[in-house]
């Protein structure tokens, strides 16, 4: 797939080559709850610019090269064997925080404090790409 990949931080944002549009491996279904979304839209957030500037490098593990983009929507492209709430082709909004739903914080509705989570675009590959790997739990199906 094609993706906009951040290869180096640029604190001054003066370098026009900080993001390169290139081929990267397609995401894969690994667990029954996994979903691959064909990205139809990916918003630009000030957080993305902070990542480019290097501000987040001490806050979370952003390993370069990195695909940013945590404000995403699109269509379900592929589903894991346990996915029941969406089907291939469904239009969806993707909530950026991926959690299992099993830890105490998640069960209390406090997913932002989950013991084990991923945040595509922050500490996992995000939606500035053709496809995004996420889970069924993050999706909001659109009419």
C-alpha positions in Angstrom: 0.0 0.0 0.0 1.0 3.7 -0.2 1.5 5.7 2.9 2.8 9.1 4.0 5.8 8.1 6.2 7.6 10.3 8.6 11.3 9.5 8.4 12.9 12.2 10.6 11.8 14.9 13.1 12.0 18.5 12.0 11.8 20.9 14.9 11.8 23.9 12.6 9.4 22.4 10.0 11.8 23.8 7.4 12.6 20.6 5.7 10.1 19.8 2.9 11.1 16.1 2.9 10.0 15.1 6.4 7.2 13.0 5.1 7.7 10.7 2.1 4.8 9.1 0.1 6.0 5.5 -0.4 5.2 1.8 -0.6 4.9 0.0 2.8 3.6 -3.5 3.7 -0.2 -3.9 3.9 -1.5 -4.4 7.4 -2.6 -7.9 8.3 -5.3 -9.5 10.3 -3.6 -11.1 13.4 -6.5 -11.6 15.9 -10.1 -12.5 15.6 -11.2 -8.9 16.6 -8.9 -7.2 14.0 -10.3 -5.0 11.2 -8.6 -3.5 8.2 -10.1 -0.2 7.2 -9.7 1.3 3.7 -9.0 4.9 4.6 -11.3 7.4 2.9 -10.3 10.4 5.0 -7.6 11.2 7.5 -7.7 14.6 9.3 -4.6 16.6 10.2 -4.4 17.4 13.9 -2.0 19.7 15.7 -0.8 16.5 17.4 0.5 15.3 14.0 2.5 18.5 13.7 3.8 18.0 17.3 5.0 14.6 16.3 6.8 16.0 13.3 8.4 18.7 15.4 9.7 16.0 17.8 7.7 17.2 20.8 6.2 13.7 21.4 9.4 11.7 21.1 9.9 11.7 24.9 6.2 11.2 25.7 5.4 8.0 23.7 7.4 5.5 21.8 7.2 6.8 18.3 9.6 4.7 16.3 10.7 6.2 13.0 9.8 5.6 10.2 6.2 6.2 11.3 2.8 6.6 9.7 0.9 9.3 11.4 -2.9 10.0 11.3 -5.3 9.3 14.2 -8.4 11.0 12.8 -9.7 8.5 10.3 -12.8 7.3 8.5 -13.3 4.9 5.6 -14.8 1.5 4.7 -14.3 -1.9 6.2 -11.9 -3.8 3.9 -11.3 -7.0 5.9 -12.4 -8.5 9.2 -11.1 -11.1 11.6 -13.0 -14.3 12.3 -14.6 -12.9 15.5 -15.9 -9.6 14.2 -19.7 -9.4 14.3 -20.7 -5.7 14.4 -19.4 -4.7 11.0 -19.0 -6.3 7.6 -16.8 -5.7 4.6 -17.9 -2.5 2.8 -19.5 -0.8 5.8 -18.6 2.9 6.2 -17.0 3.6 9.5 -15.4 6.3 11.7 -12.4 5.0 13.6 -12.0 5.9 17.3 -8.2 6.4 17.6 -7.6 4.4 20.9 -7.4 0.6 20.5 -8.0 -1.3 23.7 -9.0 -4.8 24.5 -11.9 -3.9 26.8 -10.8 -6.4 29.3 -8.8 -4.4 31.9 -10.5 -2.8 34.9 -10.2 0.7 33.4 -11.9 -0.4 30.2 -14.6 -2.2 32.0 -15.3 1.0 33.9 -15.5 3.0 30.7 -12.1 4.7 31.2 -10.4 3.3 28.1 -8.0 6.3 28.1 -6.4 4.7 31.2 -6.2 1.2 29.8 -3.3 -0.9 30.9 -2.5 -2.0 27.3 -3.5 0.2 24.4 -2.4 1.4 21.0 -3.0 4.8 19.5 -2.7 4.5 15.7 -0.9 7.6 14.4 0.8 8.1 17.8 2.4 4.8 18.9 1.3 2.6 16.1 1.0 3.1 12.4 -1.9 5.5 11.6 -4.2 6.4 8.8 -2.1 8.5 6.4 -2.1 5.4 4.3 -4.4 3.4 2.1 -5.3 1.0 4.9 -5.4 1.1 8.7 -5.2 -1.8 11.1 -7.5 -1.5 14.1 -10.0 -3.6 16.0 -13.8 -4.0 15.9 -14.1 -2.2 19.3 -12.8 1.1 17.8 -15.4 1.3 14.9 -18.5 3.4 14.7 -20.6 2.2 11.8 -22.2 4.9 9.7 -25.6 4.6 8.1 
